Amino acid sequence: MRSMIYEIGIIDDSDKKHPVYFKAGLNIVTGASSTGKSALIEIFDYCLGSSEDTIPEGVITDNAQIYYVCMAISNQIYVFGRKPKSNRVYTRTIEKHRKSIINIEFFEDRFAISKFKEYMRNELLDIDSIDESTIDTFYKGQKESRPTIRSYMSFLLQHQNLIANKHALFYRFDQKEKREQVIKHTKFFLGFVNQDYFLQMKNKEAIEIEIKKLKKEKEVLNYYKEKQELELEPELKNMYALMRFPKEPIKLKSIISNPVESKNRLHVILHPDNFDSSSDIFHQRYVAISESHAEKIVELNHTKNKITSIKNSLNQEDKLLTSEKLVDQEAVKVFDATCPLCETKHSELPKSAIQLKTAIEKLNQTLRLTEKMRAPLQTLLADTERHAEKLTKQVKSLQAEKKELESINEVIRERKDFSEAIYNQKYKLFSIIDLINPSSDTKIDSQLIELRKDLQAITGELKKYNIINFIEEAEKTINEYMYDIGNEFDFEKTYDPINLKFSLNSFDLYHDDTDKNKKIYLRSMGSGANWLYTHLTLFLSLHKYFVSLGEDCLIPSILFLDQPTQVYFPNFSRDTKENFSTEDIKRVEGLEDKKLDEDMKSVTNIFNQLNSYCISLNEEFGFSPQIIVTDHVDNLALENGDFESLVNGNRWRTRKLMNF
């Protein structure tokens, strides 16, 4: 997103303003040590809602009344101000930046940090929730952290202790929660997803939960339906047998699917007038039940015997396996037997020893096979016990059915009255039919059809986002940018050509050594120069990708680089002279002429590449990131620009950020 910092400054206790002005493209703030250069990145971070005040202690913190930042984000210019150690932020918008507009009276409207983040989210991000799962939210006990102005700070700031760090690439990634938030929020910042995506994901989950719930209800209904069928079937057959019907006038399935209509029809059919006295169907029914009952008893007894046999086998195996182990064959040595008196050799004893050795091996083989057979036997036992349980239920059911037929027959025999038996059986039959409710099943099926239609529609909408493809394409583009940009820096020959790969899913970065088929991560890439160039390559490539997305990207096109040349000149903390000179560097760093020339060449190349980068992106996309570099180096002879114009008056050797 096109952005630019116009001004960063401090208003001191005397209401005097100490501003630093910036322009588009590359900006260089150069100067001696302890002049306040590194405070700029901290002031920017603090004014944009950091929970910590990390501005370096000293003259600045002793005299500051308000820190402020004036910057454009997209098409709006904001002024953010904050008092030291405060949890509130002044926020105002202006139509046009003018150097004279900001003073102590300018800062009136203040927000608490949480309200400030919410205000800026409403201004810039247009998102209320990024929860994809209501269930996850429930179990976590809180919603996902929403994107705020703080979420993209990891892309904007490379502090002095980070810019050449081999263990970390991104600001705040030492906090696991912050890292995960940034990774998740990035998909939103890059325009891969929007608020509708997260709402659709929650709707999809809600529908899937409802479908699972209805399926479970259907399973329960089917269970009771099957149970009702099992209860109804014998009573219906007994009823038809009692009526002496040769064929079933109404099938069982018809009664289950339409119980009300079937009951009305049965009420007419099951009348004593329809009794067929010439048929022996009732007797046939009794004989069939009796035979089936006897067969199931035989099968049950056979199954019980099988269970006993399996248990005995397992018990025997337990005894074998827990018994003292025999000596292994390799441990048995066979020697010739010699009489200790006459020294006569006896051949029979070695033969017996060999036979014993063979027997031991066979027994050990049997024991090993026994161990392997134990698991299958245990499985067989469990299956057989389940089958026995099922047979027991069937035997009991057939026994009850048999007794019921005998009871009906007894009533008929004693009272010579078929009508009473018919009405009694009819009552039992109808009491079961009355419990059947097919409408619930039909209602669930109808609901499932509608829900599946809704799920299909939402799934179709979500496919349009095609996040996986977007991420793959983005990574491919970023990796191509890194190849081009990285090979302009002075990586060690080991990494020539540099072939960095970055993952948007994990934010991992590595050098892909195709010759050795090996991934080399940053921590294993050797010198500080390699670490610095890796940071620069990644962040320049990321910002080039952000710029290429235009207004679809919500990450501001701003990049702070604090003290990048420290990997070459680590003792610059002793740089206090009014003028920058290579002779001072040589003395402070203890460098030979050749080494100094090489290092100065590499340092100059860094600024050449930064300036070329801004120029080329501006030509290609109409704007470039605003890069603010704070460093000690000065008066570099650049190939593609005037170093003095990039400093733009921000040289602090005879002055500081705060001058009194």
C-alpha positions in Angstrom: 0.0 0.0 0.0 1.4 3.4 -1.0 2.7 5.0 2.1 5.2 7.7 3.2 6.6 9.2 6.3 6.8 13.0 6.1 8.1 13.8 9.5 9.3 12.1 12.7 10.0 14.4 15.7 10.0 15.3 19.3 8.4 18.2 21.2 10.5 19.0 24.2 9.5 20.3 27.6 9.9 23.9 26.4 7.4 23.2 23.5 10.2 23.3 21.0 9.9 21.0 18.0 12.8 18.8 16.9 11.7 17.4 13.5 13.3 15.1 10.9 11.9 15.3 7.4 11.8 12.6 4.8 11.0 12.3 1.1 9.9 9.4 -1.2 12.3 6.6 -2.0 15.7 6.2 -0.3 16.5 8.4 2.8 19.8 8.3 4.6 20.2 9.6 8.1 24.0 9.6 8.8 25.9 10.8 11.8 28.2 10.1 14.7 27.5 7.9 17.6 25.0 9.0 20.3 23.2 11.5 18.1 19.8 9.9 18.2 19.8 8.0 14.8 18.5 4.8 16.3 15.8 6.6 18.2 13.9 7.3 15.0 12.9 3.7 14.4 11.9 3.4 18.1 9.8 6.6 18.0 8.0 5.4 14.9 7.2 2.1 16.6 6.1 3.7 19.8 3.8 6.3 18.1 2.2 3.5 16.1 1.0 1.7 19.3 3.8 -0.3 20.7 3.0 -1.6 24.2 6.6 -0.8 25.2 8.5 2.5 25.3 12.0 1.3 24.0 13.3 4.8 23.1 16.9 4.9 24.2 17.4 6.5 27.7 19.4 9.7 27.7 19.0 13.3 26.5 15.9 12.4 24.4 13.9 10.7 27.2 15.0 13.3 29.7 13.6 16.2 27.7 10.8 14.8 25.5 7.2 16.0 26.1 5.7 14.3 23.0 7.0 12.0 20.3 5.2 12.2 17.0 5.0 10.8 13.4 3.3 12.4 10.4 2.7 9.9 7.6 0.5 9.1 4.6 -1.1 5.7 4.5 -3.0 5.1 1.2 -4.9 8.4 0.5 -5.0 9.7 4.1 -2.4 11.7 6.1 -2.2 10.9 9.8 -0.4 12.5 12.7 0.3 10.2 15.7 1.6 11.5 18.9 2.4 10.0 22.3 3.8 11.1 25.6 6.6 9.2 27.2 5.6 6.1 29.1 2.0 6.6 28.2 -0.7 4.1 27.2 -2.6 6.7 25.1 -2.0 7.9 21.5 -2.9 11.2 20.0 -4.4 10.7 16.5 -5.4 13.3 13.9 -5.8 13.4 10.2 -4.8 16.3 8.0 -5.4 17.2 4.3 -1.9 18.2 3.5 1.5 18.0 5.2 3.1 21.4 6.0 6.2 21.7 8.2 4.6 24.4 10.3 1.4 22.6 11.1 2.6 20.4 13.9 3.1 22.0 17.3 2.3 21.3 21.0 -1.3 22.6 20.6 -1.9 20.2 17.7 -2.2 17.1 20.0 -5.7 17.0 21.6 -7.6 13.8 20.7 -6.2 10.8 22.5 -7.1 7.1 22.4 -6.1 4.4 24.8 -3.9 1.9 22.9 -6.7 -0.7 22.5 -9.0 2.0 21.1 -6.3 3.4 18.9 -5.7 -0.1 17.3 -9.5 -0.5 16.8 -9.7 3.0 15.3 -6.9 2.3 12.8 -8.3 -1.1 12.0 -11.6 0.6 11.1 -9.7 3.2 9.1 -7.4 0.9 7.1 -8.3 -2.8 7.4 -12.1 -3.2 7.3 -12.1 -6.5 9.2 -13.9 -7.5 12.4 -13.1 -11.2 12.8 -10.6 -13.7 11.4 -12.0 -16.7 13.3 -12.5 -19.6 10.9 -13.8 -22.0 13.6 -16.4 -21.4 16.3 -15.3 -24.6 17.9 -11.6 -23.6 18.1 -12.7 -20.3 19.6 -14.8 -22.1 22.3 -12.0 -24.4 23.3 -9.3 -21.6 23.3 -11.7 -19.5 25.4 -10.9 -16.4 23.2 -11.2 -15.2 19.6 -8.3 -15.0 17.2 -6.4 -11.8 17.5 -7.7 -9.5 14.8 -5.3 -7.7 12.4 -4.3 -4.2 13.6 -1.8 -1.6 12.6 0.7 -3.5 14.9 0.4 -6.7 12.8 2.5 -5.4 9.9 5.3 -3.8 12.0 7.3 -7.0 11.5 7.5 -6.1 7.8 8.6 -2.5 8.3 11.3 -2.5 11.0 14.8 -4.0 10.9 16.4 -2.8 14.2 20.2 -2.6 14.8 20.2 -5.9 16.7 18.0 -7.6 14.1 19.3 -6.6 10.6 22.2 -9.0 10.7 20.8 -11.5 13.1 21.3 -15.2 12.2 18.6 -16.4 14.6 15.7 -14.1 13.7 14.4 -12.4 10.5 11.3 -10.6 11.7 10.7 -8.1 14.5 8.7 -9.6 17.4 9.1 -13.1 16.1 10.8 -14.1 19.4 7.2 -14.2 20.7 5.5 -17.3 19.4 2.0 -15.9 19.6 3.1 -12.7 17.7 4.8 -14.9 15.0 1.6 -17.0 14.5 -0.5 -13.9 14.4 1.6 -12.2 11.7 1.7 -15.4 9.6 -2.0 -15.7 9.7 -2.7 -12.0 9.2 -0.4 -11.9 6.1 -3.0 -13.8 4.0 -5.4 -11.0 4.8 -2.9 -8.2 4.2 -1.9 -9.5 0.8 -5.6 -9.7 -0.3 -5.8 -13.5 -0.5 -8.7 -13.4 1.9 -11.2 -10.9 3.2 -13.9 -10.6 5.9 -16.4 -12.5 3.8 -13.9 -15.5 3.6 -13.8 -15.8 7.4 -17.6 -15.5 7.7 -18.0 -18.1 5.0 -15.6 -20.5 6.8 -17.6 -20.2 10.0 -20.8 -20.7 8.1 -19.3 -23.8 6.5 -18.3 -25.2 9.8 -21.8 -24.5 11.3 -23.4 -26.4 8.4 -21.0 -29.3 8.7 -21.7 -29.5 12.4 -25.5 -29.5 11.7 -25.1 -32.2 9.1 -23.1 -34.3 11.6 -25.8 -33.7 14.2 -28.6 -34.7 11.9 -26.7 -37.8 10.7 -26.3 -38.8 14.3 -30.0 -38.3 14.9 -30.7 -40.4 11.8 -28.4 -43.1 13.2 -30.4 -43.1 16.4 -33.7 -43.2 14.6 -32.4 -46.1 12.4 -31.4 -47.9 15.5 -34.8 -47.6 17.1 -36.3 -48.3 13.7 -34.4 -51.6 13.5 -35.3 -52.4 17.1 -39.0 -51.8 16.3 -38.7 -54.0 13.2 -37.2 -56.8 15.4 -40.1 -56.4 17.9 -42.7 -56.1 15.2 -41.7 -58.9 12.9 -42.4 -61.9 15.2 -45.7 -60.3 16.4 -46.8 -59.7 12.8 -45.9 -63.3 11.8 -47.7 -64.7 14.8 -50.7 -62.5 14.0 -50.8 -63.8 10.4 -50.3 -67.4 11.6 -53.1 -67.0 14.1 -55.4 -65.8 11.3 -54.2 -68.7 9.2 -53.2 -66.4 6.3 -51.2 -68.3 3.7 -49.7 -65.0 2.5 -48.8 -61.7 4.2 -51.6 -59.2 3.3 -49.3 -56.3 4.3 -45.5 -56.5 4.3 -43.4 -55.5 7.3 -41.6 -52.7 5.3 -44.9 -51.2 4.3 -46.0 -51.0 7.9 -42.6 -49.4 8.9 -42.8 -46.8 6.1 -46.5 -45.9 6.5 -47.7 -47.1 10.0 -50.9 -45.1 10.1 -52.4 -46.3 6.8 -51.1 -49.8 7.4 -52.8 -49.9 10.8 -56.1 -48.8 9.3 -55.9 -51.6 6.7 -54.9 -54.2 9.3 -57.8 -53.2 11.5 -60.1 -54.4 8.8 -58.1 -57.4 7.8 -57.4 -58.7 11.3 -61.0 -59.6 12.1 -62.3 -62.9 13.3 -64.5 -63.1 10.2 -61.4 -63.5 8.1 -60.1 -66.4 10.1 -59.4 -69.5 7.9 -60.1 -72.6 10.0 -59.0 -75.0 7.3 -55.3 -73.8 7.3 -52.5 -75.2 9.5 -50.3 -72.1 9.1 -50.3 -71.6 12.9 -48.9 -75.1 13.5 -46.3 -74.5 10.8 -45.3 -71.3 12.4 -44.8 -73.1 15.8 -42.8 -75.9 14.2 -40.5 -73.4 12.4 -39.9 -71.4 15.6 -39.2 -74.6 17.6 -36.7 -75.9 15.0 -35.0 -72.5 14.7 -34.8 -72.3 18.5 -33.2 -75.8 18.7 -30.7 -74.9 16.0 -29.6 -71.8 17.7 -29.1 -73.7 21.0 -26.9 -76.2 19.2 -24.9 -73.3 17.6 -24.6 -71.5 20.9 -23.3 -74.6 22.7 -20.7 -75.1 19.9 -19.6 -71.5 20.2 -19.3 -71.7 24.0 -17.1 -74.8 23.6 -15.0 -72.9 21.1 -14.5 -70.1 23.6 -13.4 -72.6 26.3 -10.9 -74.1 23.8 -9.4 -70.7 22.9 -9.1 -69.7 26.6 -7.4 -73.0 27.4 -4.9 -72.4 24.5 -4.1 -68.9 25.8 -3.7 -70.2 29.3 -1.2 -72.9 28.1 0.7 -70.2 26.2 0.9 -68.0 29.3 2.4 -70.9 31.2 4.9 -71.6 28.5 5.9 -67.9 28.1 6.3 -67.3 31.8 8.2 -70.5 32.4 12.0 -70.5 32.7 13.7 -70.0 29.3 15.7 -72.9 28.0 19.3 -72.4 26.9 19.7 -71.2 23.4 21.2 -73.6 20.8 24.3 -71.4 20.3 25.0 -71.7 24.0 25.1 -75.5 24.0 28.6 -76.9 23.3 29.1 -80.6 22.4 32.4 -82.2 23.4 33.8 -85.7 23.2 33.4 -87.6 26.5 36.7 -88.9 27.9 37.2 -91.2 30.9 39.3 -89.4 33.5 41.0 -92.6 34.5 41.8 -94.5 31.3 41.3 -91.6 28.9 39.0 -93.7 26.7 36.6 -91.6 24.4 32.9 -92.5 24.5 30.8 -91.6 21.4 27.4 -92.2 22.8 27.4 -89.2 25.1 28.1 -86.6 22.3 25.2 -88.2 20.3 22.9 -87.7 23.2 24.1 -84.1 23.6 23.4 -83.4 19.9 19.9 -84.8 20.3 19.3 -82.6 23.3 20.5 -79.6 21.5 18.1 -80.3 18.6 15.2 -80.8 21.0 16.0 -77.4 22.7 16.0 -75.6 19.4 12.7 -77.2 18.3 11.1 -76.2 21.7 12.5 -72.6 21.3 11.0 -72.4 17.8 7.6 -73.6 19.2 7.8 -70.8 21.9 8.6 -68.2 19.3 5.6 -69.3 17.2 3.5 -69.3 20.3 4.3 -65.6 20.9 3.3 -64.8 17.3 0.0 -66.8 17.6 -1.2 -65.0 20.8 -2.5 -61.8 19.2 -4.6 -63.7 16.5 -6.1 -66.0 19.2 -7.0 -63.0 21.4 -8.8 -61.4 18.4 -10.6 -64.7 17.6 -11.7 -64.9 21.3 -13.2 -61.4 21.2 -15.0 -62.1 17.9 -16.3 -65.5 19.2 -17.6 -64.0 22.5 -19.5 -61.3 20.5 -21.0 -64.0 18.4 -22.0 -66.0 21.5 -23.6 -62.9 22.9 -25.6 -62.4 19.7 -26.7 -66.1 19.7 -27.8 -65.8 23.4 -30.1 -62.9 22.5 -31.6 -64.9 19.5 -32.2 -68.0 21.7 -34.0 -65.9 24.3 -36.1 -64.1 21.6 -37.1 -67.4 20.0 -37.8 -69.0 23.4 -40.1 -66.1 24.2 -41.8 -66.3 20.8 -42.3 -70.1 21.2 -43.8 -69.6 24.7 -46.1 -66.9 23.3 -47.4 -69.2 20.6 -47.9 -71.9 23.2 -49.8 -69.4 25.3 -52.1 -68.4 22.4 -52.7 -72.0 21.6 -53.6 -72.7 25.3 -56.2 -69.9 25.2 -57.7 -71.4 22.1 -57.7 -74.9 23.4 -59.2 -74.1 26.8 -61.8 -71.5 25.7 -62.5 -72.7 22.2 -62.5 -69.0 21.3 -60.3 -67.7 18.5 -61.8 -64.2 18.7 -60.2 -63.5 22.1 -56.8 -64.7 20.9 -57.0 -62.6 17.8 -58.0 -59.4 19.6 -55.2 -60.0 22.2 -52.6 -60.4 19.5 -54.0 -57.5 17.5 -53.7 -55.2 20.5 -50.0 -56.2 21.1 -49.3 -55.7 17.4 -51.0 -52.2 17.3 -49.2 -51.1 20.4 -45.9 -51.6 18.6 -47.1 -49.9 15.4 -48.2 -46.9 17.4 -44.6 -46.2 18.4 -43.4 -46.0 14.8 -42.8 -42.4 13.7 -41.5 -42.2 10.1 -42.1 -38.5 9.8 -39.0 -37.7 11.9 -36.9 -39.7 9.4 -38.4 -37.9 6.4 -37.9 -34.5 8.1 -34.2 -35.2 8.7 -33.7 -36.3 5.1 -35.3 -33.1 3.9 -33.1 -31.0 6.2 -30.0 -32.9 5.1 -30.8 -32.2 1.4 -31.1 -28.5 2.0 -28.0 -28.3 4.2 -25.9 -30.2 1.6 -27.1 -27.7 -1.0 -26.0 -24.8 1.2 -22.7 -26.5 1.9 -22.0 -27.0 -1.8 -22.8 -23.4 -2.5 -20.4 -22.1 0.3 -17.7 -24.6 -0.8 -18.0 -23.2 -4.3 -17.6 -19.6 -3.0 -14.6 -20.5 -0.9 -12.9 -22.2 -3.9 -12.8 -18.8 -5.6 -10.3 -17.6 -3.0 -8.0 -20.5 -4.0 -5.6 -19.6 -1.2 -3.2 -22.4 -1.8 -2.6 -21.3 -5.4 -2.3 -17.7 -4.4 0.4 -18.6 -1.8 2.3 -20.8 -4.3 2.3 -18.0 -6.9 3.3 -15.4 -4.3 6.2 -17.6 -3.1 7.3 -18.2 -6.7 7.3 -14.4 -7.4 9.1 -13.5 -4.1 11.7 -16.3 -4.7 12.4 -14.9 -8.2 12.8 -11.4 -6.8 15.2 -12.7 -4.2 17.3 -14.4 -6.9 17.6 -11.2 -8.8 18.2 -8.9 -5.8 20.4 -11.3 -3.8 22.9 -11.8 -6.6 23.6 -8.1 -6.6 25.0 -8.3 -3.1 28.4 -9.6 -2.0 27.5 -13.0 -0.6 30.4 -15.3 0.0 31.5 -17.5 -2.9 30.0 -20.5 -1.2 26.6 -19.0 -1.9 27.2 -17.9 -5.5 24.7 -17.8 -7.0 22.5 -17.2 -4.0 19.2 -19.1 -4.2 17.0 -18.1 -1.3 13.6 -19.7 -0.8 10.8 -18.2 1.5 7.6 -19.8 2.8 4.5 -17.7 3.4 3.1 -20.6 5.5 5.9 -20.8 8.0 8.1 -17.7 7.2 11.1 -20.0 7.0 14.0 -19.0 4.8 16.8 -21.1 3.4 19.4 -21.2 0.6 18.6 -24.0 -1.8 21.9 -25.5 -2.8 20.8 -27.5 -5.9 24.3 -28.9 -6.5 24.4 -30.6 -3.0 20.6 -31.0 -2.9 20.7 -29.3 0.5 18.7 -26.6 2.3 21.0 -24.2 4.2 19.1 -22.1 6.8 20.2 -18.6 7.9 21.7 -19.8 11.1 24.2 -22.0 9.2 25.2 -19.4 6.6 28.4 -18.3 8.1 29.5 -14.7 8.3 27.7 -11.6 9.4 27.7 -10.3 5.8 25.7 -13.3 4.7 23.2 -12.7 7.4 22.9 -9.0 6.5 22.5 -9.7 2.8 19.9 -12.3 3.5 17.8 -9.9 5.6 18.2 -7.2 2.9 17.3 -9.6 0.1 14.2 -10.9 1.8 12.8 -7.6 2.8 13.5 -5.8 -0.5 11.9 -8.8 -2.3 8.9 -8.8 0.0 8.3 -5.0 -0.4 8.7 -5.3 -4.2 6.0 -8.0 -4.1 3.8 -5.7 -1.9 4.3 -2.8 -4.3 3.4 -5.1 -7.3 0.0 -5.7 -5.6 -0.8 -2.0 -5.5 -3.8 -1.1 -3.3 -4.7 -4.8 -2.9 -1.9 -5.0 -0.4 -2.6 -3.5 3.0 1.0 -3.4 4.2 2.5 0.1 4.1 5.5 0.5 1.7 7.9 1.6 4.4 11.1 0.0 5.5 13.5 1.0 8.3 17.1 -0.3 8.2 19.0 0.6 11.3 22.9 0.4 11.1 23.2 -2.1 8.3 27.0 -1.5 7.9 27.8 -2.6 11.4 28.8 -6.0 10.1 31.7 -4.4 8.4 32.5 -1.7 10.9 31.4 -3.0 14.4 33.4 -0.4 16.3 31.5 2.6 14.9 30.3 3.2 18.4 33.5 5.1 18.8 32.8 7.3 15.8 32.5 10.8 17.3 34.4 13.0 14.8 32.8 16.0 13.1 33.7 14.6 9.7 33.5 11.0 8.4 36.7 9.7 6.9 38.0 6.3 5.8 41.2 6.9 7.8 39.2 7.1 11.0 37.5 3.8 10.0 40.9 2.2 9.4 42.2 3.4 12.7 39.1 2.5 14.8 38.6 -0.9 13.1 42.3 -1.8 12.8 42.0 -2.6 9.1 44.6 -3.0 6.4 44.3 -0.8 3.3 43.2 -3.7 1.1 40.6 -5.0 3.6 39.3 -1.4 4.1 39.0 -1.0 0.3 37.1 -4.2 0.0 34.7 -3.4 2.9 34.1 0.1 1.6 33.3 -1.3 -1.8 30.8 -3.7 -0.3 29.2 -0.9 1.8 29.0 1.4 -1.2 27.3 -1.4 -3.1 24.6 -1.8 -0.4 23.6 1.8 -0.9 23.9 1.6 -4.7 21.5 -1.4 -4.7 19.1 0.3 -2.4 18.9 3.4 -4.6 18.7 1.4 -7.8 15.9 -0.7 -6.2 13.8 2.4 -5.4 14.4 3.9 -8.9 13.5 0.8 -10.8 10.4 0.1 -8.7 9.2 3.7 -9.2 9.7 3.3 -13.0 7.9 -0.1 -13.1 5.0 0.4 -10.6 4.7 4.2 -10.3 6.0 4.2 -6.7 8.5 2.5 -4.5 8.9 1.7 -0.8 10.2 4.5 1.3 13.5 3.2 2.8 14.9 5.0 5.8 18.5 4.0 6.6 20.2 5.2 9.8 24.0 4.7 9.7 27.5 6.1 10.3 28.8 6.0 6.7 28.9 9.2 4.8 30.1 10.8 1.5 29.8 7.6 -0.5 30.4 7.9 -4.3 27.3 6.2 -5.7 27.0 5.1 -9.3 23.3 5.9 -9.7 22.6 9.0 -7.5 24.0 11.8 -5.3 24.6 10.6 -1.8 24.1 14.2 -0.5 20.6 14.4 -2.0 19.7 11.1 -0.2 20.9 12.5 3.1 18.7 15.6 2.5 20.1 17.6 5.4 19.9 14.7 7.9 23.6 14.6 8.8 24.2 14.6 12.5 27.9 15.2 13.3 27.8 18.7 14.6 24.2 18.5 15.7 21.9 15.8 17.1 18.2 14.8 16.9 17.6 17.1 19.8 19.5 20.4 19.8 19.5 22.9 22.7 
